[in-house]
Amino acid sequence: MNCGPSFVFAVLFFLAGCSGPQPPTEQGGGAVVVEPRPDAMRTRGWLEFADLSLRMKSSGVAPRGSHVHGWILGGTFIPEGDVIGRRGRRPSGRILTPGFIELRTRAFVRKENDRKPERPYVEGLQDAETGGFFPTSPVHYTPRQTAASSGN
């Protein structure tokens, strides 16, 4: 059998495709993430309170109003720092509901509910018309554990 160069090339191309990295299967394989939140999967950004959107710093746009900087990991927000922009000023002529925004999930919790908000959160007013949020407090983080005193 006389094999031409195009036949040899086609066979080599087929074999090279079969020997490369394989996609994950039900039996295992693929990438294994050993850290709960690897730095490579996080993006710097901020939470914009006007529409509760997450914005990436790499987009090149600046925050438009009240916001808090932090990290974006998928749909989760990990805040760093405090609320920047107007805080505490109640807008007039709107239907506002007092409550809290849980920053990690951007879920709104009404103040009259028995459920306490998950930390970190910001207290404020939700606009019933736009769904936007007007912060009236700083970010409430989980209290830090204090070291036990050495017994003075």
C-alpha positions in Angstrom: 0.0 0.0 0.0 1.4 3.3 -1.1 0.4 6.1 1.4 0.7 9.6 0.1 1.8 12.6 2.3 -1.7 13.9 2.8 -2.9 10.5 4.1 0.1 10.4 6.6 -0.7 14.0 7.6 -4.4 13.1 8.2 -3.5 10.1 10.4 -1.0 12.1 12.4 -3.5 14.9 12.9 -6.1 12.4 14.1 -3.7 10.8 16.5 -2.5 14.2 17.9 -6.2 15.1 18.6 -6.7 11.9 20.5 -3.7 12.3 22.7 -4.3 15.8 24.0 -6.0 16.8 27.2 -9.4 15.2 27.7 -12.4 17.0 29.0 -13.8 16.0 32.4 -15.9 12.9 32.4 -18.3 11.3 34.9 -15.4 9.2 36.1 -13.3 12.3 37.1 -10.7 14.4 35.4 -10.5 18.0 34.5 -9.3 20.8 36.8 -9.3 20.4 40.5 -9.6 23.5 42.6 -8.0 23.0 46.0 -8.7 26.5 47.4 -12.2 27.7 48.3 -11.7 31.1 46.5 -8.6 31.1 44.3 -7.3 34.6 43.4 -7.4 33.7 39.7 -11.1 33.3 39.9 -11.8 36.7 41.6 -12.1 40.0 39.9 -11.7 43.5 41.5 -14.9 45.6 41.3 -17.7 47.2 43.2 -21.4 46.9 44.0 -23.4 49.8 42.6 -26.3 50.5 45.0 -28.4 52.4 42.5 -29.3 49.2 40.7 -27.5 46.6 42.8 -25.3 45.6 39.9 -21.7 44.3 40.2 -19.2 46.2 38.1 -15.7 45.0 37.2 -12.8 47.4 37.6 -11.4 46.2 34.3 -14.4 47.7 32.5 -12.8 51.1 32.7 -15.9 52.9 33.9 -16.2 54.7 37.2 -18.8 54.2 39.9 -21.9 56.4 39.4 -23.2 56.8 42.9 -23.1 55.1 46.3 -21.0 52.0 46.1 -18.7 49.6 48.0 -15.5 48.2 46.5 -14.5 44.5 46.8 -14.1 41.3 44.9 -16.5 39.5 42.5 -16.5 35.7 42.5 -19.1 34.5 40.1 -22.3 36.1 41.3 -21.0 36.5 44.9 -19.6 39.9 46.1 -16.9 40.0 48.8 -16.8 43.6 50.1 -13.7 45.5 51.2 -14.0 48.8 53.0 -17.0 50.9 53.5 -19.8 52.6 51.6 -18.5 55.4 49.3 -20.8 58.2 48.2 -24.0 59.7 49.7 -25.2 57.9 52.7 -28.1 58.7 55.0 -30.0 61.1 52.7 -33.6 59.9 52.1 -34.8 60.6 48.6 -38.1 62.3 48.3 -41.2 61.4 46.3 -40.5 57.6 46.2 -42.0 54.5 47.8 -39.2 53.3 50.1 -39.0 50.1 52.2 -36.6 50.1 55.1 -34.3 47.0 55.3 -30.9 45.6 54.6 -28.8 44.5 51.6 -26.8 41.4 52.2 -23.7 42.2 50.2 -22.5 38.7 49.3 -25.8 37.8 47.5 -27.4 41.3 47.1 -30.6 40.0 48.7 -32.9 42.5 50.3 -34.2 41.7 53.8 -37.1 43.9 55.1 -36.6 45.5 58.4 -39.9 44.3 59.8 -39.0 40.6 59.1 -37.9 38.4 62.0 -35.0 37.2 60.0 -31.7 38.9 60.7 -29.5 39.9 57.7 -26.4 37.8 56.9 -23.2 39.7 57.4 -21.7 41.7 55.7 -24.7 43.9 55.1 -25.7 47.6 54.8 -28.8 49.1 56.2 -30.9 51.5 54.1 -34.0 52.0 52.0 -35.1 50.0 48.9 -36.9 51.9 46.1 -40.0 49.9 45.2 -40.1 51.4 41.7 -36.5 50.8 40.6 -35.3 48.1 43.0 -32.4 50.4 43.8 -31.0 50.8 47.3 -30.1 54.0 49.3 -27.6 53.1 52.0 -28.0 54.7 55.4 -25.3 52.9 57.4 -21.7 51.8 57.0 -21.0 48.1 56.1 -21.6 45.8 59.0 -19.0 43.1 58.9 -18.7 39.9 61.1 -17.2 41.0 64.4 -13.6 39.9 64.8 -12.6 37.5 67.4 -10.6 39.2 70.1 -7.7 37.5 71.7 -8.2 36.3 75.2 -6.6 38.5 77.7 -3.5 37.1 79.4 -4.9 37.7 82.9 -3.8 41.1 84.3 
